[in-house]
Amino acid sequence: MFYIAERKDVATIAEIVRKTITTTYPKYYPGGVVEFFLKYHSTDNIRGAVDAGGVYILSTQGKAVATGSIKANEICRLFVLPLFQGKGLGSFMMDKLETLVFGYSEEIRLDASLPACGMYLKRGYKPVSFESVLTTYDHRLCYFIMKKQKDNCPSV
């Protein structure tokens, strides 16, 4: 089931995000960057996003397993619990989120972390810039800003 998050879902979303970051991101990024992601996606920031609207949850068999957000024409904070990765749930979430955004915008923007970059490329997103942020311990967060045009999305 795919549904919009409510305030009561904040702790569940925060747990999905925390588990995904602490399990998956250390394979791609050094510790300072992992800490940056955890702070950036704090419970308070998630609560603010839920209150603003546009945060979604995917559940299967009664368990919340993925989350994703929309802010204007940007898809952000897409996380799938590690035990459920590789099963098409991230693609399912993207299908739903893209359909929503393309309902009112000709273009989608997103920031692609290294773990997700391959999926976005396969979905027709094009890198428009490479970004680098200095985090603690002089570690660098590297990511791509990517965009996809509505006409590159035949299913919408």
N, CA, C and O atoms as a GROMACS GRO file, in nm:
protein
  624
    1MET      N    1   0.084  -0.117   0.000
    1MET     CA    2   0.000   0.000   0.000
    1MET      C    3   0.089   0.125   0.000
    1MET      O    4   0.186   0.133   0.076
    2PHE      N    5   0.057   0.219  -0.084
    2PHE     CA    6   0.128   0.346  -0.098
    2PHE      C    7   0.036   0.454  -0.046
    2PHE      O    8  -0.077   0.468  -0.093
    3TYR      N    9   0.083   0.532   0.052
    3TYR     CA   10  -0.004   0.633   0.112
    3TYR      C   11   0.076   0.753   0.162
    3TYR      O   12   0.196   0.744   0.186
    4ILE      N   13   0.006   0.864   0.179
    4ILE     CA   14   0.070   0.985   0.228
    4ILE      C   15   0.089   0.974   0.380
    4ILE      O   16   0.001   0.927   0.451
    5ALA      N   17   0.205   1.018   0.426
    5ALA     CA   18   0.239   1.008   0.567
    5ALA      C   19   0.165   1.113   0.649
    5ALA      O   20   0.133   1.222   0.601
    6GLU      N   21   0.141   1.076   0.773
    6GLU     CA   22   0.082   1.167   0.871
    6GLU      C   23   0.180   1.182   0.987
    6GLU      O   24   0.280   1.110   0.995
    7ARG      N   25   0.152   1.274   1.076
    7ARG     CA   26   0.239   1.300   1.191
    7ARG      C   27   0.268   1.171   1.269
    7ARG      O   28   0.379   1.152   1.318
    8LYS      N   29   0.169   1.084   1.282
    8LYS     CA   30   0.187   0.958   1.357
    8LYS      C   31   0.290   0.865   1.292
    8LYS      O   32   0.337   0.770   1.356
    9ASP      N   33   0.327   0.891   1.165
    9ASP     CA   34   0.421   0.806   1.092
    9ASP      C   35   0.566   0.853   1.102
    9ASP      O   36   0.655   0.786   1.050
   10VAL      N   37   0.592   0.965   1.166
   10VAL     CA   38   0.726   1.024   1.169
   10VAL      C   39   0.830   0.926   1.224
   10VAL      O   40   0.937   0.911   1.165
   11ALA      N   41   0.802   0.860   1.334
   11ALA     CA   42   0.900   0.767   1.393
   11ALA      C   43   0.928   0.650   1.299
   11ALA      O   44   1.042   0.604   1.290
   12THR      N   45   0.828   0.603   1.230
   12THR     CA   46   0.846   0.493   1.135
   12THR      C   47   0.934   0.537   1.019
   12THR      O   48   1.024   0.464   0.978
   13ILE      N   49   0.908   0.655   0.965
   13ILE     CA   50   0.989   0.708   0.855
   13ILE      C   51   1.133   0.727   0.902
   13ILE      O   52   1.227   0.689   0.831
   14ALA      N   53   1.150   0.785   1.019
   14ALA     CA   54   1.285   0.808   1.072
   14ALA      C   55   1.361   0.677   1.088
   14ALA      O   56   1.482   0.672   1.063
   15GLU      N   57   1.293   0.572   1.127
   15GLU     CA   58   1.359   0.442   1.142
   15GLU      C   59   1.399   0.382   1.007
   15GLU      O   60   1.508   0.326   0.994
   16ILE      N   61   1.314   0.395   0.907
   16ILE     CA   62   1.348   0.348   0.772
   16ILE      C   63   1.472   0.422   0.723
   16ILE      O   64   1.565   0.361   0.670
   17VAL      N   65   1.473   0.553   0.740
   17VAL     CA   66   1.584   0.636   0.695
   17VAL      C   67   1.712   0.599   0.770
   17VAL      O   68   1.816   0.578   0.708
   18ARG      N   69   1.703   0.591   0.903
   18ARG     CA   70   1.822   0.560   0.985
   18ARG      C   71   1.880   0.423   0.951
   18ARG      O   72   2.001   0.410   0.933
   19LYS      N   73   1.795   0.323   0.941
   19LYS     CA   74   1.844   0.188   0.909
   19LYS      C   75   1.909   0.183   0.772
   19LYS      O   76   2.013   0.120   0.754
   20THR      N   77   1.849   0.250   0.676
   20THR     CA   78   1.904   0.249   0.540
   20THR      C   79   2.039   0.321   0.537
   20THR      O   80   2.134   0.271   0.477
   21ILE      N   81   2.047   0.437   0.599
   21ILE     CA   82   2.173   0.511   0.599
   21ILE      C   83   2.282   0.433   0.671
   21ILE      O   84   2.393   0.421   0.618
   22THR      N   85   2.254   0.381   0.790
   22THR     CA   86   2.360   0.315   0.868
   22THR      C   87   2.401   0.180   0.810
   22THR      O   88   2.511   0.133   0.836
   23THR      N   89   2.315   0.118   0.731
   23THR     CA   90   2.348  -0.012   0.671
   23THR      C   91   2.410   0.003   0.533
   23THR      O   92   2.510  -0.063   0.503
   24THR      N   93   2.353   0.087   0.450
   24THR     CA   94   2.394   0.096   0.309
   24THR      C   95   2.503   0.200   0.284
   24THR      O   96   2.598   0.173   0.211
   25TYR      N   97   2.490   0.318   0.342
   25TYR     CA   98   2.578   0.428   0.308
   25TYR      C   99   2.725   0.406   0.345
   25TYR      O  100   2.811   0.455   0.272
   26PRO      N  101   2.758   0.335   0.454
   26PRO     CA  102   2.901   0.312   0.483
   26PRO      C  103   2.974   0.233   0.373
   26PRO      O  104   3.097   0.234   0.368
   27LYS      N  105   2.901   0.166   0.286
   27LYS     CA  106   2.962   0.095   0.174
   27LYS      C  107   3.006   0.190   0.064
   27LYS      O  108   3.087   0.154  -0.021
   28TYR      N  109   2.953   0.314   0.066
   28TYR     CA  110   2.980   0.412  -0.038
   28TYR      C  111   3.052   0.538   0.012
   28TYR      O  112   3.124   0.602  -0.064
   29TYR      N  113   3.030   0.571   0.138
   29TYR     CA  114   3.078   0.698   0.190
   29TYR      C  115   3.156   0.679   0.321
   29TYR      O  116   3.131   0.583   0.394
   30PRO      N  117   3.250   0.770   0.350
   30PRO     CA  118   3.322   0.766   0.478
   30PRO      C  119   3.231   0.813   0.593
   30PRO      O  120   3.124   0.868   0.570
   31GLY      N  121   3.278   0.791   0.716
   31GLY     CA  122   3.199   0.818   0.836
   31GLY      C  123   3.144   0.959   0.848
   31GLY      O  124   3.030   0.976   0.891
   32GLY      N  125   3.222   1.060   0.812
   32GLY     CA  126   3.175   1.198   0.821
   32GLY      C  127   3.054   1.223   0.734
   32GLY      O  128   2.966   1.301   0.770
   33VAL      N  129   3.050   1.159   0.619
   33VAL     CA  130   2.937   1.176   0.528
   33VAL      C  131   2.814   1.102   0.582
   33VAL      O  132   2.703   1.153   0.574
   34VAL      N  133   2.836   0.984   0.638
   34VAL     CA  134   2.723   0.910   0.698
   34VAL      C  135   2.662   0.993   0.810
   34VAL      O  136   2.540   1.002   0.822
   35GLU      N  137   2.747   1.053   0.894
   35GLU     CA  138   2.697   1.140   1.001
   35GLU      C  139   2.618   1.259   0.944
   35GLU      O  140   2.514   1.297   0.998
   36PHE      N  141   2.669   1.316   0.835
   36PHE     CA  142   2.599   1.427   0.769
   36PHE      C  143   2.459   1.385   0.727
   36PHE      O  144   2.363   1.457   0.753
   37PHE      N  145   2.447   1.269   0.662
   37PHE     CA  146   2.316   1.220   0.618
   37PHE      C  147   2.222   1.199   0.737
   37PHE      O  148   2.105   1.235   0.730
   38LEU      N  149   2.274   1.141   0.845
   38LEU     CA  150   2.190   1.117   0.962
   38LEU      C  151   2.138   1.248   1.022
   38LEU      O  152   2.022   1.256   1.063
   39LYS      N  153   2.223   1.350   1.026
   39LYS     CA  154   2.178   1.480   1.078
   39LYS      C  155   2.081   1.548   0.982
   39LYS      O  156   1.980   1.605   1.023
   40TYR      N  157   2.112   1.540   0.853
   40TYR     CA  158   2.027   1.603   0.751
   40TYR      C  159   1.887   1.542   0.751
   40TYR      O  160   1.788   1.613   0.732
   41HIS      N  161   1.880   1.412   0.772
   41HIS     CA  162   1.752   1.341   0.773
   41HIS      C  163   1.709   1.310   0.917
   41HIS      O  164   1.661   1.201   0.947
   42SER      N  165   1.726   1.408   1.005
   42SER     CA  166   1.689   1.391   1.146
   42SER      C  167   1.538   1.377   1.161
   42SER      O  168   1.461   1.409   1.070
   43THR      N  169   1.497   1.329   1.276
   43THR     CA  170   1.354   1.316   1.305
   43THR      C  171   1.285   1.451   1.295
   43THR      O  172   1.173   1.460   1.244
   44ASP      N  173   1.350   1.557   1.344
   44ASP     CA  174   1.289   1.690   1.335
   44ASP      C  175   1.268   1.733   1.190
   44ASP      O  176   1.164   1.789   1.156
   45ASN      N  177   1.368   1.708   1.105
   45ASN     CA  178   1.354   1.743   0.963
   45ASN      C  179   1.245   1.660   0.895
   45ASN      O  180   1.171   1.710   0.811
   46ILE      N  181   1.237   1.534   0.932
   46ILE     CA  182   1.132   1.448   0.877
   46ILE      C  183   0.995   1.497   0.923
   46ILE      O  184   0.901   1.503   0.843
   47ARG      N  185   0.983   1.532   1.050
   47ARG     CA  186   0.856   1.584   1.102
   47ARG      C  187   0.814   1.710   1.026
   47ARG      O  188   0.697   1.725   0.991
   48GLY      N  189   0.909   1.798   1.000
   48GLY     CA  190   0.878   1.920   0.924
   48GLY      C  191   0.830   1.888   0.784
   48GLY      O  192   0.737   1.952   0.734
   49ALA      N  193   0.892   1.790   0.720
   49ALA     CA  194   0.852   1.751   0.585
   49ALA      C  195   0.712   1.689   0.585
   49ALA      O  196   0.631   1.716   0.497
   50VAL      N  197   0.684   1.605   0.685
   50VAL     CA  198   0.551   1.544   0.696
   50VAL      C  199   0.446   1.652   0.717
   50VAL      O  200   0.340   1.650   0.655
   51ASP      N  201   0.476   1.748   0.805
   51ASP     CA  202   0.381   1.857   0.832
   51ASP      C  203   0.356   1.941   0.707
   51ASP      O  204   0.246   1.993   0.688
   52ALA      N  205   0.458   1.954   0.621
   52ALA     CA  206   0.444   2.032   0.498
   52ALA      C  207   0.370   1.954   0.390
   52ALA      O  208   0.323   2.013   0.293
   53GLY      N  209   0.358   1.824   0.406
   53GLY     CA  210   0.290   1.739   0.308
   53GLY      C  211   0.388   1.686   0.205
   53GLY      O  212   0.499   1.738   0.191
   54GLY      N  213   0.348   1.584   0.132
   54GLY     CA  214   0.431   1.530   0.025
   54GLY      C  215   0.527   1.420   0.066
   54GLY      O  216   0.617   1.387  -0.011
   55VAL      N  217   0.510   1.361   0.184
   55VAL     CA  218   0.592   1.248   0.226
   55VAL      C  219   0.504   1.123   0.215
   55VAL      O  220   0.390   1.122   0.261
   56TYR      N  221   0.560   1.020   0.154
   56TYR     CA  222   0.483   0.898   0.128
   56TYR      C  223   0.552   0.777   0.188
   56TYR      O  224   0.672   0.775   0.211
   57ILE      N  225   0.471   0.675   0.214
   57ILE     CA  226   0.518   0.549   0.271
   57ILE      C  227   0.467   0.436   0.184
   57ILE      O  228   0.356   0.440   0.131
   58LEU      N  229   0.550   0.334   0.170
   58LEU     CA  230   0.509   0.210   0.105
   58LEU      C  231   0.513   0.101   0.210
   58LEU      O  232   0.615   0.081   0.277
   59SER      N  233   0.402   0.029   0.224
   59SER     CA  234   0.400  -0.082   0.318
   59SER      C  235   0.364  -0.209   0.242
   59SER      O  236   0.292  -0.206   0.142
   60THR      N  237   0.415  -0.318   0.292
   60THR     CA  238   0.384  -0.449   0.237
   60THR      C  239   0.359  -0.542   0.354
   60THR      O  240   0.436  -0.545   0.449
   61GLN      N  241   0.254  -0.617   0.346
   61GLN     CA  242   0.212  -0.709   0.453
   61GLN      C  243   0.207  -0.638   0.588
   61GLN      O  244   0.247  -0.693   0.690
   62GLY      N  245   0.155  -0.515   0.586
   62GLY     CA  246   0.136  -0.439   0.708
   62GLY      C  247   0.261  -0.374   0.766
   62GLY      O  248   0.255  -0.315   0.873
   63LYS      N  249   0.374  -0.384   0.696
   63LYS     CA  250   0.500  -0.327   0.746
   63LYS      C  251   0.547  -0.217   0.652
   63LYS      O  252   0.557  -0.237   0.531
   64ALA      N  253   0.577  -0.100   0.709
   64ALA     CA  254   0.633   0.010   0.630
   64ALA      C  255   0.775  -0.026   0.591
   64ALA      O  256   0.858  -0.056   0.677
   65VAL      N  257   0.805  -0.025   0.460
   65VAL     CA  258   0.936  -0.070   0.412
   65VAL      C  259   1.010   0.035   0.330
   65VAL      O  260   1.129   0.020   0.303
   66ALA      N  261   0.940   0.143   0.290
   66ALA     CA  262   1.004   0.245   0.208
   66ALA      C  263   0.935   0.378   0.227
   66ALA      O  264   0.819   0.385   0.267
   67THR      N  265   1.008   0.484   0.197
   67THR     CA  266   0.953   0.618   0.205
   67THR      C  267   1.014   0.704   0.094
   67THR      O  268   1.126   0.679   0.049
   68GLY      N  269   0.940   0.803   0.053
   68GLY     CA  270   0.988   0.898  -0.046
   68GLY      C  271   0.909   1.027  -0.032
   68GLY      O  272   0.796   1.026   0.017
   69SER      N  273   0.968   1.137  -0.076
   69SER     CA  274   0.906   1.267  -0.058
   69SER      C  275   0.905   1.346  -0.188
   69SER      O  276   0.986   1.323  -0.278
   70ILE      N  277   0.812   1.439  -0.195
   70ILE     CA  278   0.803   1.533  -0.306
   70ILE      C  279   0.803   1.673  -0.246
   70ILE      O  280   0.728   1.703  -0.153
   71LYS      N  281   0.887   1.758  -0.302
   71LYS     CA  282   0.891   1.898  -0.263
   71LYS      C  283   0.895   1.978  -0.393
   71LYS      O  284   0.998   1.983  -0.460
   72ALA      N  285   0.783   2.040  -0.428
   72ALA     CA  286   0.766   2.108  -0.557
   72ALA      C  287   0.787   2.003  -0.668
   72ALA      O  288   0.712   1.906  -0.675
   73ASN      N  289   0.888   2.022  -0.755
   73ASN     CA  290   0.912   1.922  -0.860
   73ASN      C  291   1.034   1.834  -0.828
   73ASN      O  292   1.093   1.774  -0.918
   74GLU      N  293   1.070   1.828  -0.701
   74GLU     CA  294   1.185   1.748  -0.659
   74GLU      C  295   1.140   1.623  -0.585
   74GLU      O  296   1.055   1.629  -0.496
   75ILE      N  297   1.197   1.510  -0.622
   75ILE     CA  298   1.178   1.386  -0.548
   75ILE      C  299   1.298   1.374  -0.454
   75ILE      O  300   1.412   1.387  -0.497
   76CYS      N  301   1.269   1.350  -0.328
   76CYS     CA  302   1.378   1.345  -0.230
   76CYS      C  303   1.347   1.242  -0.121
   76CYS      O  304   1.237   1.187  -0.113
   77ARG      N  305   1.446   1.218  -0.040
   77ARG     CA  306   1.437   1.128   0.076
   77ARG      C  307   1.371   0.995   0.038
   77ARG      O  308   1.276   0.951   0.103
   78LEU      N  309   1.424   0.932  -0.068
   78LEU     CA  310   1.376   0.799  -0.107
   78LEU      C  311   1.465   0.695  -0.039
   78LEU      O  312   1.585   0.688  -0.064
   79PHE      N  313   1.404   0.616   0.048
   79PHE     CA  314   1.478   0.513   0.121
   79PHE      C  315   1.396   0.385   0.125
   79PHE      O  316   1.274   0.388   0.148
   80VAL      N  317   1.463   0.273   0.103
   80VAL     CA  318   1.402   0.140   0.114
   80VAL      C  319   1.482   0.064   0.218
   80VAL      O  320   1.605   0.060   0.212
   81LEU      N  321   1.413   0.003   0.314
   81LEU     CA  322   1.483  -0.075   0.416
   81LEU      C  323   1.578  -0.176   0.349
   81LEU      O  324   1.542  -0.237   0.249
   82PRO      N  325   1.697  -0.192   0.403
   82PRO     CA  326   1.796  -0.281   0.341
   82PRO      C  327   1.745  -0.423   0.312
   82PRO      O  328   1.778  -0.479   0.207
   83LEU      N  329   1.666  -0.480   0.400
   83LEU     CA  330   1.616  -0.616   0.377
   83LEU      C  331   1.520  -0.624   0.259
   83LEU      O  332   1.491  -0.734   0.210
   84PHE      N  333   1.469  -0.510   0.214
   84PHE     CA  334   1.372  -0.508   0.105
   84PHE      C  335   1.430  -0.448  -0.023
   84PHE      O  336   1.358  -0.432  -0.122
   85GLN      N  337   1.558  -0.416  -0.023
   85GLN     CA  338   1.621  -0.362  -0.143
   85GLN      C  339   1.642  -0.473  -0.245
   85GLN      O  340   1.654  -0.590  -0.210
   86GLY      N  341   1.645  -0.435  -0.371
   86GLY     CA  342   1.666  -0.532  -0.479
   86GLY      C  343   1.541  -0.609  -0.516
   86GLY      O  344   1.549  -0.707  -0.590
   87LYS      N  345   1.426  -0.567  -0.466
   87LYS     CA  346   1.300  -0.636  -0.494
   87LYS      C  347   1.205  -0.551  -0.577
   87LYS      O  348   1.088  -0.586  -0.593
   88GLY      N  349   1.254  -0.438  -0.630
   88GLY     CA  350   1.172  -0.352  -0.714
   88GLY      C  351   1.091  -0.248  -0.639
   88GLY      O  352   1.013  -0.175  -0.700
   89LEU      N  353   1.107  -0.240  -0.507
   89LEU     CA  354   1.026  -0.146  -0.429
   89LEU      C  355   1.068  -0.001  -0.452
   89LEU      O  356   0.984   0.088  -0.454
   90GLY      N  357   1.198   0.022  -0.470
   90GLY     CA  358   1.244   0.158  -0.501
   90GLY      C  359   1.189   0.203  -0.635
   90GLY      O  360   1.147   0.318  -0.650
   91SER      N  361   1.188   0.114  -0.732
   91SER     CA  362   1.131   0.147  -0.864
   91SER      C  363   0.981   0.171  -0.854
   91SER      O  364   0.927   0.261  -0.918
   92PHE      N  365   0.913   0.091  -0.774
   92PHE     CA  366   0.769   0.110  -0.753
   92PHE      C  367   0.743   0.248  -0.692
   92PHE      O  368   0.653   0.320  -0.736
   93MET      N  369   0.821   0.283  -0.589
   93MET     CA  370   0.807   0.415  -0.527
   93MET      C  371   0.831   0.526  -0.630
   93MET      O  372   0.756   0.623  -0.636
   94MET      N  373   0.936   0.509  -0.710
   94MET     CA  374   0.965   0.612  -0.811
   94MET      C  375   0.852   0.622  -0.913
   94MET      O  376   0.818   0.732  -0.955
   95ASP      N  377   0.794   0.510  -0.954
   95ASP     CA  378   0.680   0.515  -1.046
   95ASP      C  379   0.569   0.602  -0.988
   95ASP      O  380   0.515   0.689  -1.056
   96LYS      N  381   0.536   0.579  -0.862
   96LYS     CA  382   0.428   0.653  -0.796
   96LYS      C  383   0.464   0.801  -0.782
   96LYS      O  384   0.384   0.888  -0.815
   97LEU      N  385   0.585   0.829  -0.734
   97LEU     CA  386   0.627   0.967  -0.712
   97LEU      C  387   0.637   1.044  -0.844
   97LEU      O  388   0.595   1.159  -0.853
   98GLU      N  389   0.693   0.979  -0.947
   98GLU     CA  390   0.703   1.044  -1.078
   98GLU      C  391   0.564   1.076  -1.134
   98GLU      O  392   0.543   1.184  -1.188
   99THR      N  393   0.472   0.984  -1.122
   99THR     CA  394   0.337   1.008  -1.171
   99THR      C  395   0.275   1.131  -1.103
   99THR      O  396   0.211   1.213  -1.168
  100LEU      N  397   0.296   1.142  -0.973
  100LEU     CA  398   0.244   1.258  -0.901
  100LEU      C  399   0.308   1.387  -0.951
  100LEU      O  400   0.237   1.484  -0.980
  101VAL      N  401   0.440   1.390  -0.961
  101VAL     CA  402   0.509   1.513  -1.002
  101VAL      C  403   0.477   1.548  -1.147
  101VAL      O  404   0.451   1.664  -1.178
  102PHE      N  405   0.479   1.449  -1.236
  102PHE     CA  406   0.451   1.478  -1.376
  102PHE      C  407   0.304   1.518  -1.398
  102PHE      O  408   0.269   1.564  -1.506
  103GLY      N  409   0.221   1.501  -1.297
  103GLY     CA  410   0.084   1.550  -1.305
  103GLY      C  411   0.076   1.702  -1.307
  103GLY      O  412  -0.026   1.758  -1.350
  104TYR      N  413   0.182   1.771  -1.262
  104TYR     CA  414   0.180   1.917  -1.261
  104TYR      C  415   0.310   1.982  -1.307
  104TYR      O  416   0.318   2.105  -1.313
  105SER      N  417   0.411   1.902  -1.341
  105SER     CA  418   0.540   1.959  -1.382
  105SER      C  419   0.594   1.884  -1.504
  105SER      O  420   0.570   1.764  -1.520
  106GLU      N  421   0.665   1.954  -1.587
  106GLU     CA  422   0.728   1.894  -1.705
  106GLU      C  423   0.864   1.834  -1.674
  106GLU      O  424   0.923   1.767  -1.759
  107GLU      N  425   0.915   1.858  -1.553
  107GLU     CA  426   1.051   1.814  -1.520
  107GLU      C  427   1.057   1.773  -1.372
  107GLU      O  428   0.991   1.833  -1.287
  108ILE      N  429   1.137   1.670  -1.345
  108ILE     CA  430   1.165   1.628  -1.208
  108ILE      C  431   1.313   1.650  -1.183
  108ILE      O  432   1.398   1.624  -1.269
  109ARG      N  433   1.342   1.697  -1.064
  109ARG     CA  434   1.479   1.717  -1.019
  109ARG      C  435   1.501   1.628  -0.898
  109ARG      O  436   1.409   1.604  -0.821
  110LEU      N  437   1.624   1.580  -0.881
  110LEU     CA  438   1.660   1.506  -0.760
  110LEU      C  439   1.810   1.512  -0.738
  110LEU      O  440   1.887   1.537  -0.831
  111ASP      N  441   1.849   1.490  -0.613
  111ASP     CA  442   1.989   1.475  -0.577
  111ASP      C  443   2.014   1.325  -0.566
  111ASP      O  444   1.947   1.256  -0.489
  112ALA      N  445   2.110   1.274  -0.642
  112ALA     CA  446   2.135   1.130  -0.647
  112ALA      C  447   2.258   1.094  -0.566
  112ALA      O  448   2.370   1.129  -0.602
  113SER      N  449   2.235   1.025  -0.455
  113SER     CA  450   2.347   0.972  -0.378
  113SER      C  451   2.412   0.859  -0.457
  113SER      O  452   2.352   0.805  -0.550
  114LEU      N  453   2.532   0.824  -0.420
  114LEU     CA  454   2.602   0.717  -0.493
  114LEU      C  455   2.525   0.585  -0.492
  114LEU      O  456   2.521   0.518  -0.595
  115PRO      N  457   2.463   0.543  -0.379
  115PRO     CA  458   2.390   0.416  -0.382
  115PRO      C  459   2.273   0.414  -0.480
  115PRO      O  460   2.238   0.308  -0.531
  116ALA      N  461   2.213   0.530  -0.507
  116ALA     CA  462   2.093   0.534  -0.590
  116ALA      C  463   2.118   0.579  -0.733
  116ALA      O  464   2.028   0.570  -0.817
  117CYS      N  465   2.236   0.625  -0.762
  117CYS     CA  466   2.265   0.686  -0.893
  117CYS      C  467   2.232   0.591  -1.009
  117CYS      O  468   2.173   0.634  -1.108
  118GLY      N  469   2.270   0.466  -0.998
  118GLY     CA  470   2.246   0.370  -1.105
  118GLY      C  471   2.098   0.353  -1.137
  118GLY      O  472   2.060   0.345  -1.254
  119MET      N  473   2.015   0.347  -1.033
  119MET     CA  474   1.871   0.332  -1.055
  119MET      C  475   1.817   0.453  -1.131
  119MET      O  476   1.737   0.438  -1.223
  120TYR      N  477   1.860   0.573  -1.092
  120TYR     CA  478   1.810   0.693  -1.159
  120TYR      C  479   1.854   0.699  -1.305
  120TYR      O  480   1.776   0.739  -1.392
  121LEU      N  481   1.977   0.661  -1.332
  121LEU     CA  482   2.024   0.658  -1.471
  121LEU      C  483   1.939   0.564  -1.555
  121LEU      O  484   1.901   0.597  -1.667
  122LYS      N  485   1.908   0.446  -1.501
  122LYS     CA  486   1.825   0.349  -1.572
  122LYS      C  487   1.684   0.401  -1.597
  122LYS      O  488   1.618   0.360  -1.692
  123ARG      N  489   1.639   0.491  -1.512
  123ARG     CA  490   1.505   0.548  -1.525
  123ARG      C  491   1.502   0.668  -1.618
  123ARG      O  492   1.396   0.728  -1.636
  124GLY      N  493   1.614   0.704  -1.677
  124GLY     CA  494   1.616   0.813  -1.773
  124GLY      C  495   1.657   0.949  -1.718
  124GLY      O  496   1.648   1.050  -1.788
  125TYR      N  497   1.702   0.952  -1.594
  125TYR     CA  498   1.750   1.078  -1.537
  125TYR      C  499   1.888   1.109  -1.595
  125TYR      O  500   1.968   1.019  -1.620
  126LYS      N  501   1.912   1.237  -1.615
  126LYS     CA  502   2.039   1.283  -1.670
  126LYS      C  503   2.110   1.369  -1.567
  126LYS      O  504   2.049   1.459  -1.509
  127PRO      N  505   2.240   1.342  -1.545
  127PRO     CA  506   2.315   1.429  -1.453
  127PRO      C  507   2.329   1.569  -1.515
  127PRO      O  508   2.364   1.583  -1.632
  128VAL      N  509   2.302   1.671  -1.434
  128VAL     CA  510   2.319   1.808  -1.482
  128VAL      C  511   2.433   1.878  -1.409
  128VAL      O  512   2.487   1.978  -1.458
  129SER      N  513   2.470   1.827  -1.292
  129SER     CA  514   2.588   1.880  -1.222
  129SER      C  515   2.636   1.780  -1.119
  129SER      O  516   2.561   1.696  -1.070
  130PHE      N  517   2.763   1.791  -1.087
  130PHE     CA  518   2.826   1.711  -0.984
  130PHE      C  519   2.853   1.803  -0.866
  130PHE      O  520   2.910   1.910  -0.884
  131GLU      N  521   2.814   1.762  -0.748
  131GLU     CA  522   2.829   1.845  -0.629
  131GLU      C  523   2.916   1.775  -0.526
  131GLU      O  524   2.924   1.652  -0.523
  132SER      N  525   2.981   1.854  -0.444
  132SER     CA  526   3.067   1.803  -0.338
  132SER      C  527   3.054   1.893  -0.217
  132SER      O  528   3.066   2.015  -0.227
  133VAL      N  529   3.028   1.832  -0.101
  133VAL     CA  530   3.012   1.906   0.024
  133VAL      C  531   3.113   1.852   0.124
  133VAL      O  532   3.123   1.731   0.143
  134LEU      N  533   3.186   1.942   0.187
  134LEU     CA  534   3.281   1.902   0.291
  134LEU      C  535   3.204   1.877   0.420
  134LEU      O  536   3.128   1.962   0.465
  135THR      N  537   3.224   1.759   0.480
  135THR     CA  538   3.158   1.724   0.605
  135THR      C  539   3.264   1.711   0.714
  135THR      O  540   3.379   1.751   0.695
  136THR      N  541   3.225   1.656   0.828
  136THR     CA  542   3.319   1.638   0.937
  136THR      C  543   3.434   1.546   0.897
  136THR      O  544   3.421   1.466   0.804
  137TYR      N  545   3.543   1.557   0.967
  137TYR     CA  546   3.666   1.478   0.943
  137TYR      C  547   3.725   1.505   0.804
  137TYR      O  548   3.802   1.423   0.753
  138ASP      N  549   3.690   1.618   0.743
  138ASP     CA  550   3.733   1.651   0.606
  138ASP      C  551   3.688   1.546   0.504
  138ASP      O  552   3.754   1.527   0.402
  139HIS      N  553   3.578   1.479   0.532
  139HIS     CA  554   3.521   1.384   0.437
  139HIS      C  555   3.430   1.459   0.341
  139HIS      O  556   3.368   1.560   0.376
  140ARG      N  557   3.422   1.409   0.219
  140ARG     CA  558   3.343   1.474   0.115
  140ARG      C  559   3.221   1.392   0.077
  140ARG      O  560   3.231   1.272   0.049
  141LEU      N  561   3.108   1.460   0.076
  141LEU     CA  562   2.984   1.402   0.022
  141LEU      C  563   2.980   1.440  -0.125
  141LEU      O  564   2.975   1.558  -0.159
  142CYS      N  565   2.982   1.340  -0.211
  142CYS     CA  566   2.975   1.362  -0.356
  142CYS      C  567   2.843   1.306  -0.407
  142CYS      O  568   2.802   1.195  -0.371
  143TYR      N  569   2.776   1.384  -0.491
  143TYR     CA  570   2.647   1.341  -0.546
  143TYR      C  571   2.620   1.417  -0.675
  143TYR      O  572   2.688   1.515  -0.707
  144PHE      N  573   2.521   1.369  -0.749
  144PHE     CA  574   2.481   1.432  -0.873
  144PHE      C  575   2.344   1.497  -0.857
  144PHE      O  576   2.256   1.442  -0.791
  145ILE      N  577   2.327   1.613  -0.917
  145ILE     CA  578   2.194   1.667  -0.937
  145ILE      C  579   2.150   1.614  -1.073
  145ILE      O  580   2.221   1.626  -1.172
  146MET      N  581   2.031   1.553  -1.075
  146MET     CA  582   1.981   1.490  -1.197
  146MET      C  583   1.842   1.543  -1.229
  146MET      O  584   1.769   1.588  -1.141
  147LYS      N  585   1.808   1.538  -1.357
  147LYS     CA  586   1.677   1.581  -1.402
  147LYS      C  587   1.622   1.482  -1.504
  147LYS      O  588   1.695   1.412  -1.574
  148LYS      N  589   1.490   1.481  -1.509
  148LYS     CA  590   1.420   1.399  -1.607
  148LYS      C  591   1.304   1.480  -1.661
  148LYS      O  592   1.228   1.540  -1.586
  149GLN      N  593   1.290   1.480  -1.793
  149GLN     CA  594   1.182   1.550  -1.860
  149GLN      C  595   1.061   1.458  -1.875
  149GLN      O  596   1.076   1.337  -1.889
  150LYS      N  597   0.944   1.516  -1.872
  150LYS     CA  598   0.822   1.438  -1.885
  150LYS      C  599   0.821   1.356  -2.014
  150LYS      O  600   0.774   1.243  -2.013
  151ASP      N  601   0.871   1.410  -2.122
  151ASP     CA  602   0.871   1.337  -2.248
  151ASP      C  603   0.967   1.219  -2.250
  151ASP      O  604   0.964   1.138  -2.343
  152ASN      N  605   1.054   1.207  -2.146
  152ASN     CA  606   1.143   1.090  -2.132
  152ASN      C  607   1.079   0.981  -2.048
  152ASN      O  608   1.146   0.884  -2.012
  153CYS      N  609   0.953   0.996  -2.017
  153CYS     CA  610   0.884   0.904  -1.928
  153CYS      C  611   0.760   0.850  -1.998
  153CYS      O  612   0.651   0.903  -1.978
  154PRO      N  613   0.775   0.745  -2.080
  154PRO     CA  614   0.662   0.696  -2.159
  154PRO      C  615   0.545   0.643  -2.077
  154PRO      O  616   0.433   0.635  -2.128
  155SER      N  617   0.568   0.606  -1.951
  155SER     CA  618   0.460   0.548  -1.871
  155SER      C  619   0.370   0.653  -1.809
  155SER      O  620   0.268   0.618  -1.750
  156VAL      N  621   0.405   0.781  -1.820
  156VAL     CA  622   0.324   0.885  -1.757
  156VAL      C  623   0.245   0.958  -1.862
  156VAL      O  624   0.170   1.050  -1.829
   0.00000   0.00000   0.00000
